[in-house]
């Protein structure tokens, strides 16, 4: 992408040079220079090294759900350098910082080198399992024995599969074909620890249950509600590449505003930071919608208009018949029931953002289009977060930013070969139809596709043993889910657990058998990046070096388990290549010649076509400010206002289906716990899988120029109140426990919050990961965004005091 | 005209992700605890919540035209190549660290211990760059960014340039008005850090906005 000249733009010289000199950089005596002349030396080191055995291998990352294409330089059989793959249109050939960490993961001395079994029958947090090495034969015999026994007693539904990070072969085989052919409904991903509230928010408006894709390269105004796209949203490499484009590679520089109680790196690099009161993002979005309507700034071509010159006047009801909508539904209802009284002054009280700032931002947003309002877990992983997200997403509809250049995009994908037909015997059919543990799509979690964190609660609360065998892969729910203690209890209650993993994590500690896998640089598969690009793309994963240890990939293990279980299960896996490599060929072989694909590593789909108004999967086929999708689900479940209220919601009646404000609810008494604990993710977090790399540890907290720990980050005023100084060891305590960690006193933290980076606080995982900092999830309570089942991460109250 | 290598870092595009830091460590076998290309967060001292200004500067060696580190070295271990790269001769370096004290940018690091030894390492890691030009240094040696001279000599760009996901860094010949870096410096009115130190850096920073 070429850099374009900024014509006529006035460059404002900032004081940055002075600031650096004053506080950051060591200032030494410059007088040594006086009169010195520099001579060019002849003693010049030259680089001329040409390795004999060198190759570049195209493969894919596994650091986030971008699964970005990359190239690895292999010299004498060793992987020594990772770069982007220019064939990848999603990334434009870029890779993000965490991609490089793959080298240290591949050669990590703490990797598990072969299968193992537990010898200590006592299971618990901190209890040494007494691992001893075994053969794969013993591992398979043990696991298959347990799996056969369950089916023999007609209880295949006592098998549970837990999925953490994955790649396409394990998504299709291990997570889908295997449990269906075996006969269990208990398949739980980590998705509801990730960002499900964000998905349900868009679904309410336009019927698409996913993260949103955005045409950032052409947007002129970007509002980020509770996310840090420069650091931790996905596909990371794409978003980081596009940050550069937004700033200096388009005609009009994109203005970026970040709404977050903590100054993230994105907030520091943005044009404006709005430190909103925690959990009140929805109020800000609603007041913005109010301002846009009152000032007549909505997109009339997309939304529609009054038939005879009406206006939206604060506090005044509008007659529905006086306004004709084009591509939307329910605007006047939204105005009458929610927006007319949701003035900037009302929002100021909730959010702490001054009313005049709200008015200014709303006007800028509506008049500098194409503009994007982006939501993510910071604003949606709250009990009322689905409605906040719905309000935020609806701002895009108000200004006509749906499916237009510079706005929201709707992804497409590339079709791969179909699997062979699934075969289910009667045992499998009976088992698979049993109810799930997580209460998804019930009155408890009306539109959840998975409720990860509730699985532990269900197991703990069950008087019996609902799960007898558990197989987890690349997951660490005893660490990554809020209120970790429950997960230890749940896992201790499961008689037999298998962990498919690279490292001995906290979850592994609760397992009976370890089936070790190669790292993502040593195995086969493919992936398609998460929402973001519009067009489809496939990225091949192939081993860049010879598999290092006695390991098999999750897909290989799944094929082997199916073969050994036999019958209809084996039947469901036949003729698909028999292992991860063969399966990858089977699925992609018809899309591109195999050798060419191995060279290129990427298959790019056709360009995205913007197509306003035709992609809405709602009852009206329009964008709905009154959610017909949610109403249909509620009707199906026979959800009453009482049922809705039982979920903790205050807005009843028609409000249920409108973007409205639910005041954040908190866990813990404000008198005892005056602060709110929020957590966040760093650029070097490979989504919780990079803490055992020295590069992560050394560099993790870039805002503080520090590593080897995370912090309890607090505002100086808060610190003064509790007698805490920067660098003090402090206790952060909630109703759920306490942790000890170093304090960081920083002006960029909302005075009511304690912010902590997620990722540190491991007891296990490896020599570099363990015993560094603390895990905020240890003291976070169990709560949910009920519509999607997303775990609420940020509504636990805490107090902080010197250790 | 003699070539003068230089760099521009666009602070408006930079996202402080540290890809440069890590790619540099990988390319140059930089030991734990030393960053040739560190991202430094600097808060405006006038910051007061909610009006807070933090700038994040990736900081390579500035390859100054008048490098303050050079004349203070008692053993002449520091020299400047014809293309402007300020080099460190590790064989000569006696670890006195006068150059570190002389550098106003804190761009130099010191190996207090032998790199990749102890601290959990089991021998030299397999991922080290095999190029002998960047063989890990020894204890008691000072080291710093070399603009990846070993790559430059092969006609490649320094590792941090290609690794930057937001394309915020530009490298090339400052004397060639048609080079990317020269054009960007002009377009963005980029300036060096702390020009008042008089070291005449060849690394330029483009401001925000």
Interface residues (C-beta under 8 A of the other chain):
Chain A: X1 X3 X5 X6 X11 X12 X13 X14 X15 X16 X17 X19 X20 X21 X22 X23 X24 X25 X26 X27 X28 X29 X30 X32 X33 X36 X38 X39 X40 X41 X43 X44 X45 X46 X47 X48 X49 X51 X75 X76 X78 X79 X80 X81 X82 X83 X84 X91 X94 X95 X96 X97 X100 X101 X103 X104 X106 X107 X109 X230 X231 X237 X240 X241 X243 X244 X247 X248 X249 X253 X263 X265 X266 X268 X269 X271 X273 X274 X275 X683 X684 X694 X695 X698 X699 X702 X703 X704 X705 X715 X716 X717 X747 X748 X749 X750 X751 X767 X768
Chain B: X10 X11 X12 X13 X14 X15 X16 X17 X18 X19 X21 X22 X23 X25 X26 X27 X32 X33 X35 X38 X39 X40 X41 X42 X43 X44 X45 X47 X48 X49 X50 X52 X53 X54 X55 X56 X57 X59 X65 X66 X67 X68 X70 X71 X72 X79 X80 X81 X82 X87 X89 X101 X102 X103 X104 X105 X106 X119 X120 X121 X122 X125 X126 X127 X128 X129 X130 X131 X132 X133 X149 X150 X151 X152 X153 X154 X162 X163 X165 X166 X167 X168 X184 X187 X188 X189 X191 X193 X194 X195 X196 X197 X198 X199 X205 X207 X208 X209
